């Protein structure tokens, strides 16, 4: 009977020790630490691409911004297709995805955007406003149409070009030779500096008055 009691006491003590050990292990702090990193983006133009740094000029900062990069940094185009890091060079517009590492900004992804090529030989596009003026032709010279209007005391001079069109009131083309002094016209023109350039001349019908 004493042996049975001893065995029961030993089992109870062993159970208490195991429970205490488990509880202590569960409360022990973990050895590993979790670091949370947030990724930020910045857009600009590459001003320098060295073996370990990308320097980017942005519109939000007066000074260029430096990003370090690693072997895991990826380079893609605007559609997400991988591109070679050799394509990244000065003058290219980019968007840099980066994470803070202490004082450093480490690029995780560089998106190479399309560049807009401007042709220096292409003519500049001007915004033009077309205005109309109605009156009667007083003179039609090789490069000028002079029109008298009811809104101006002095005749108004319009220059014209090879692209100037001549139509009747229904919009049908008419020969430039039909435009002559005394005809009522409506002139569509654009302002080019101090000149008024006729783009379209509408030749209106003349009204003939018959005396009774």
Secondary structure, DSSP 8 states (H G I E B T S, - for coil): -HHHHHHHHHHHHHHHHHHHHHHHHHHS--S-------EEEEEEEEEEE-SSEEEEE-SS-SS-EEEEEEEEEEEEETTS-B--GGG--TT-EEEEEEEEETTEEEEEEEEE-------TTS-------EEEEEEEEEEE-SSEEEEE-SS-SS-EEEEEEEEEEEEETTS-B--GGG--TT-EEEEEEEEETTEEEEEEEEE---------
